[in-house]
Amino acid sequence: MALAGALRRSTRAVTVWLLVATMSVSGCAALLFGGFGSEGPGYAGSGPSKLRIAIYEPRRAFLVPHVSIIIHSPDEHLIYDPAGWTPDPRGHRIADVTYSITPDVERAFVLRAPPESRQIGVGSRARPGSWELFLFDITVSDDVARAAARLARDRPAAPVSGCAFGASGLLRQLPGFEDVRTCLLPSQLRKQLEARDDTILYRSLVPPVQGG
């Protein structure tokens, strides 16, 4: 009986370890780490309202794709990072939304630059060129940007590997994005965005080379 109990405990421990390891490798760690923090003091830049959809496709083994939406509204800048882990040392994150996104925080997030890359669960595997970044910039009205921020705040935390479903589900609720189909893979969302005529696409390898 003692041996059977020990085996059961060992099996449970291995199962929990595998779950945590899988979430860590994928970068989809919101269920463990995304529920803490506060909205912080807020930040709003002076530029136009826009959505920045960042899609990461892996170029190295054991890494996975990911998608996030950076929202620039007249009132605030925030990142909707479903099932991910936004690097923000101040911890202004609630569920899948990180608040108080200054230009420096946004740049570190978009480029997955060290040491921030360690916070998305990839550690030393985040060598330069680990992902190919597809960054779509879409200028929107102030009302659409405010609606996107509101939807991001109101959505529940996405499950593991639910980033594309969460991002596409948010977009299709916005005026002008009704034709976006909900999808399960970041590459499926990328192809839909590439077919639009209102996007500006930037492509790069991330993390960048040292000093890049």
For each residue, the residues with C-beta under 8 A, 3 or more apart:
1: 4 5
2: 5 6
3: 6 7
4: 1 7 8
5: 1 2 8 9
6: 2 3 9 10
7: 3 4 10 11
8: 4 5 11 12
9: 5 6 12 13
10: 6 7 13 14
11: 7 8 14 15
12: 8 9 15 16
13: 9 10 16 17
14: 10 11 17 18
15: 11 12 18 19
16: 12 13 19 20
17: 13 14 20 21
18: 14 15 21 22
19: 15 16 22 23
20: 16 17 23 24 32
21: 17 18 24 25
22: 18 19 25 26 160
23: 19 20 26 28 29 31 32 121 160
24: 20 21 27 29 121 122
25: 21 22 62 63 64 121 122
26: 22 23 29 64 66 121 160 161
27: 24 64 66 84 85 120 121 122
28: 23 31 64 66 83 84 158 160 161 162 163
29: 23 24 26 32 33 34 83 84 85 120 121
30: 33 34 35 81 82 83 84 85 95 96 157 158
31: 23 28 34 83 157 159 160
32: 20 23 29
33: 29 30 36 85
34: 29 30 31 84 85 93 95 96 157
35: 30 94 95 157
36: 33 91 93 94
37: 40 88 90 91 92 93 94 98
38: 91 92 94 99
39: 42 92 94 99 100
40: 37 90 92 99 100
41: 100
42: 39 75 76 99 100
43: 76 77 99 100 101 102
44: 73 74 75 76 77
45: 72 77 103
46:
47: 50 72
48: 72 139
49: 72 73 74 139 140 141 142 144 145
50: 47 72 137 138 139 140 145
51: 69 70 71 72 136 137 138 140 144 145 148 171
52: 69 70 71 72 110 135 136 137 138
53: 67 68 69 70 135 136 138 167 171 189 193
54: 67 68 69 70 109 110 133 134 135 136
55: 65 66 67 133 134 135 136 186 187 189 190 193
56: 65 66 67 112 131 132 133 134 186 206
57: 65 131 132 134 186 187 190
58: 63 64 65 130 131
59: 63 129 130 131 132 205
60: 63 125 127 129 130
61:
62: 25 125
63: 25 58 59 60 122 125 130 131
64: 25 26 27 28 58 161
65: 55 56 57 58 131 164 185 186 187
66: 26 27 28 55 56 84 131 163 186
67: 53 54 55 56 82 163 164 167 186 189
68: 53 54 79 80 81 82 84 86 109 163 167
69: 51 52 53 54 79 80 81 148 152 167 170 171
70: 51 52 53 54 77 78 79 80 101 106 109 110
71: 51 52 76 77 78 79 80 145 148 149 152
72: 45 47 48 49 50 51 52 77 145
73: 44 49 76 77 78 142 145 146 148 149
74: 44 49 142 145 146
75: 42 44 146 149
76: 42 43 44 71 73 99 149
77: 43 44 45 70 71 72 73 100 101 102 106
78: 70 71 73 97 98 99 100 101 149 152
79: 68 69 70 71 86 97 98 101 106 109
80: 68 69 70 71 96 97 148 152 155 166 167 170
81: 30 68 69 84 85 86 96 97 98 109 163
82: 30 67 68 96 155 157 158 162 163 165 166 167
83: 28 29 30 31 96 157 158 159 160 161 162 163 166
84: 27 28 29 30 34 66 68 81 96 120 163
85: 27 29 30 33 34 81 119 120 121
86: 68 79 81 93 98 109
87: 105 108 109 116 117 119 120
88: 37 91 92 93 98 100 105 109
89:
90: 37 40 100
91: 36 37 38 88
92: 37 38 39 40 88 98 99 100
93: 34 36 37 86 88 97 98 99
94: 35 36 37 38 39 97 99 153
95: 30 34 35 155 156 157
96: 30 34 80 81 82 83 84 152 155 157 158 166
97: 78 79 80 81 93 94 152 153
98: 37 78 79 81 86 88 92 93 101 105
99: 38 39 40 42 43 76 78 92 93 94
100: 39 40 41 42 43 77 78 88 90 92 105
101: 43 70 77 78 79 98 105 106 109
102: 43 77 105 106
103: 45 106 107
104: 107 108
105: 87 88 98 100 101 102 108 109
106: 70 77 79 101 102 103 109 110
107: 103 104 110 111 113
108: 87 104 105 111 113 116
109: 54 68 70 79 81 86 87 88 101 105 106 112 116
110: 52 54 70 106 107 133 135 206
111: 107 108 133 204 206 207 208
112: 56 109 116 117 120 126 130 131 206 207
113: 107 108 116 117 206 207 208
114: 117 118 126 207
115: 118 119
116: 87 108 109 112 113 119 120
117: 87 112 113 114 120 122 126 130 207
118: 114 115 122 123 126
119: 85 87 115 116
120: 27 29 84 85 87 112 116 117 126
121: 23 24 25 26 27 29 85
122: 24 25 27 63 117 118 125 126 130
123: 118 126
124: 127
125: 60 62 63 122 130
126: 112 114 117 118 120 122 123 130 207
127: 60 124 130 207
128: 205 207 208 209 210 212
129: 59 60 205 206 207 209
130: 58 59 60 63 112 117 122 125 126 127 205 206 207
131: 56 57 58 59 63 65 66 112 205 206
132: 56 57 59 203 204 205 206
133: 54 55 56 110 111 202 203 204 205 206
134: 54 55 56 57 190 193 201 202 203
135: 52 53 54 55 110 201 202 203 204
136: 51 52 53 54 55 193 199 200 201
137: 50 51 52 199 200 201 202
138: 50 51 52 53 196 198 199 200
139: 48 49 50 198
140: 49 50 51 144 145 148 174 176
141: 49 144 145
142: 49 73 74 145 146
143: 146 147 175
144: 49 51 140 141 147 148 174 175 176
145: 49 50 51 71 72 73 74 140 141 142 148 149
146: 73 74 75 142 143 149 150
147: 143 144 150 151 173 174 175
148: 51 69 71 73 80 140 144 145 151 152 170 174
149: 71 73 75 76 78 145 146 152 153
150: 146 147 153 154
151: 147 148 154 155 170 173 174
152: 69 71 78 80 96 97 148 149 155 170
153: 94 97 149 150
154: 150 151
155: 80 82 95 96 151 152 158 166 169 170
156: 95
157: 30 31 34 35 82 83 95 96
158: 28 30 82 83 96 155 162 163 165 166
159: 31 83 162
160: 22 23 26 28 31 83
161: 26 28 64 83
162: 28 82 83 158 159 165 166
163: 28 66 67 68 81 82 83 84 158 166 167 186
164: 65 67 167 168 183 184 185 186 188 189
165: 82 158 162 168 169 182 183 184
166: 80 82 83 96 155 158 162 163 169 170
167: 53 67 68 69 80 82 163 164 170 171 189
168: 164 165 171 172 180 181 182 183 188 189 192
169: 155 165 166 172 173 182
170: 69 80 148 151 152 155 166 167 173 174
171: 51 53 69 167 168 174 177 180
172: 168 169 177 178 179 180 181 182
173: 147 151 169 170 177
174: 140 144 147 148 151 170 171 177 178
175: 143 144 147 178
176: 140 144 198
177: 171 172 173 174 180
178: 172 174 175
179: 172
180: 168 171 172 177 189 192
181: 168 172 188 192
182: 165 168 169 172
183: 164 165 168 188 189 192
184: 164 165 188
185: 65 164 188 189
186: 55 56 57 65 66 67 163 164 189 190
187: 55 57 65 190 191
188: 164 168 181 183 184 185 191 192
189: 53 55 67 164 167 168 180 183 185 186 192 193
190: 55 57 134 186 187 193 194
191: 187 188 194 195
192: 168 180 181 183 188 189 195 196
193: 53 55 134 136 189 190 196 199 201
194: 190 191 199 201
195: 191 192
196: 138 192 193 199
197:
198: 138 139 176
199: 136 137 138 193 194 196
200: 136 137 138
201: 134 135 136 137 193 194
202: 133 134 135 137
203: 132 133 134 135
204: 111 132 133 135 208
205: 59 128 129 130 131 132 133 208
206: 56 110 111 112 113 129 130 131 132 133
207: 111 112 113 114 117 126 127 128 129 130
208: 111 113 128 204 205 212
209: 128 129 212
210: 128
211:
212: 128 208 209
